[in-house]
């Protein structure tokens, strides 16, 4: 993990979720289909899952999210 200035993030229900202090971020490559996406991941003791933020989604440009089938399709077909 690396030092990061973000100490908390605002959740949809307007509550704050704390990150792991000054070492609350790690950098990983997420693989979506055949696409590799370098990503900054904030670490929190409050959960074990992954939340994809709006900022990450915006960086991916155009895509279609198929919630029923748990899939994302990018404009390049990936």
KEGUPA-103740 format. One record per atom (N, C-alpha, C): x negated, y negated, z; residue in one letter. Coordinates in steps of 0.05 Angstrom, whole numbers, padded with zeros to 5 digits, always signed. Example, Ala and Ser with C-alpha at 12.3 -4.5 7.8 and 13.67 -1.06 7.14 Angstrom:
// residues 2
-00264+00114+00156a-00246+00090+00156a-00264+00066+00156a-00257+00045+00142s-00273+00021+00143s-00258-00001+00157s
END
This chain:
// residues 78
-00017+00024+00000x+00000+00000+00000x-00018-00025+00000x-00006-00047-00008x-00021-00072-00011x-00006-00094+00004x-00021-00115+00010x-00009-00139+00023x+00010-00153+00004x+00033-00162+00014x+00053-00175-00002x+00066-00197+00014x+00073-00219+00002x+00086-00241+00016x+00115-00236+00023x+00128-00218+00010x+00157-00213+00016x+00160-00197+00041x+00174-00208+00061x+00177-00194+00086x+00205-00182+00089x+00224-00191+00072x+00251-00179+00071x+00263-00185+00044x+00284-00170+00038x+00300-00174+00013x+00329-00176+00021x+00344-00191+00006x+00373-00194+00011x+00388-00172-00004x+00405-00158+00011x+00421-00136+00000x+00447-00147-00011x+00462-00130-00026x+00487-00138-00037x+00507-00147-00016x+00507-00135+00008x+00525-00143+00029x+00516-00168+00045x+00495-00181+00034x+00484-00206+00045x+00467-00201+00070x+00461-00177+00077x+00443-00171+00099x+00414-00170+00090x+00396-00175+00108x+00367-00173+00102x+00357-00144+00107x+00340-00134+00089x+00327-00109+00093x+00297-00115+00096x+00285-00109+00118x+00257-00115+00123x+00238-00096+00108x+00215-00107+00099x+00195-00090+00087x+00174-00083+00108x+00155-00067+00102x+00135-00057+00121x+00113-00078+00126x+00120-00100+00137x+00100-00120+00145x+00083-00130+00122x+00057-00134+00127x+00039-00144+00106x+00031-00123+00086x+00037-00098+00093x+00030-00076+00074x+00056-00063+00064x+00074-00080+00055x+00100-00071+00047x+00104-00067+00017x+00083-00063+00002x+00086-00060-00027x+00066-00040-00038x+00075-00025-00058x+00057-00007-00073x+00062-00011-00102x+00043-00004-00119x+00046-00007-00148x+00045+00021-00160x+00066+00028-00175x+00068+00055-00187x+00077+00052-00216x+00073+00073-00231x+00084+00075-00258x+00108+00092-00258x+00131+00080-00265x+00156+00095-00266x+00159+00105-00295x+00167+00130-00298x+00171+00142-00324x+00201+00144-00329x+00210+00131-00350x+00238+00132-00357x+00239+00144-00386x+00247+00169-00389x+00245+00182-00415x+00216+00184-00422x+00209+00173-00446x+00181+00173-00455x+00168+00147-00449x+00181+00129-00435x+00171+00102-00430x+00159+00101-00402x+00134+00090-00400x+00121+00085-00375x+00123+00056-00368x+00132+00050-00343x+00137+00022-00335x+00121+00017-00309x+00100+00000-00311x+00086-00007-00286x+00104-00024-00269x+00107-00016-00243x+00127-00028-00226x+00116-00034-00198x+00125-00055-00186x+00119-00062-00159x+00142-00052-00142x+00136-00035-00122x+00156-00023-00105x+00153-00033-00076x+00173-00046-00065x+00173-00054-00037x+00180-00031-00019x+00166-00028+00003x+00169-00006+00022x+00185-00016+00046x+00204+00000+00055x+00220-00008+00079x+00224+00017+00096x+00225+00013+00123x+00232+00035+00141x+00262+00041+00141x+00278+00024+00129x+00307+00026+00130x+00319+00047+00111x+00304+00058+00092x+00316+00077+00074x+00294+00095+00061x+00303+00117+00049x+00285+00135+00036x+00289+00136+00006x+00310+00123-00004x+00315+00123-00033x+00302+00100-00048x+00310+00096-00072x+00299+00075-00089x+00322+00057-00098x+00318+00031-00095x+00337+00011-00105x+00324-00003-00128x+00336-00003-00152x+00325-00018-00174x+00337-00045-00173x+00320-00065-00171x+00329-00093-00168x+00335-00106-00195x+00350-00128-00194x+00358-00143-00217x+00333-00153-00232x+00313-00161-00217x+00288-00172-00230x+00275-00150-00247x+00274-00125-00238x+00263-00103-00253x+00280-00098-00278x+00307-00098-00274x+00324-00093-00297x+00321-00114-00319x+00319-00140-00311x+00315-00161-00330x+00290-00158-00347x+00269-00148-00335x+00243-00144-00349x+00245-00123-00370x+00265-00105-00369x+00268-00083-00388x+00282-00092-00413x+00291-00116-00415x+00306-00127-00437x+00332-00112-00441x+00340-00107-00466x+00367-00095-00470x+00367-00065-00465x+00387-00056-00450x+00392-00028-00445x+00421-00023-00439x+00429+00002-00440x+00456+00010-00433x+00454+00029-00410x+00468+00023-00388x+00467+00040-00364x+00493+00057-00364x+00489+00083-00366x+00511+00103-00365x+00513+00113-00336x+00529+00099-00320x+00531+00107-00291x+00542+00135-00288x+00562+00143-00304x+00575+00169-00300x+00555+00192-00304x+00536+00188-00322x+00516+00210-00328x+00489+00204-00317x+00486+00183-00300x+00461+00176-00287x+00438+00172-00307x+00444+00156-00328x+00424+00152-00349x+00422+00123-00357x+00399+00115-00366x+00394+00089-00378x+00383+00094-00406x+00394+00079-00426x+00383+00081-00453x+00373+00053-00461x+00347+00051-00468x+00335+00026-00476x+00341+00021-00505x+00338-00005-00513x+00344-00013-00540x+00327+00001-00561x+00303+00010-00552x+00285+00024-00571x+00292+00054-00573x+00314+00062-00560x+00322+00090-00562x+00312+00107-00539x+00294+00097-00523x+00282+00113-00501x+00301+00117-00478x
END
